[in-house]
């Protein structure tokens, strides 16, 4: 477990990815071994910074839960490995994008 603090709740970050193509969409064009480096822009994400000298996120942590001190889900880790900081997508944005609607809690139905 790592500990950190949310430094910025409205960050924008551009993340490069390396993609190695194993096959082609067109039979006449060979793309095997071709490497591309697309960039993805993430907006309105949280910048989370480690509270110690270690990175907050390491390779393989993407998609991990970001929890508060009480174990409540705040978001999902997106990208990191850039020093002590990493970026998380707030869980509310994820649920909204998926079309999730919370039950009517006023009626007592959960």
Secondary structure, 3 states (H helix, E strand, C coil): CCCEEEEEEEEEEEEECCEECCCCCCCCCCCCCCEECCEEEEEEEEEEEECCCCCCCCCCCCCCEEECCCCCEEEEEEEEEECCEEEEEEHHHHHHHCCCCCCCHHHCCC
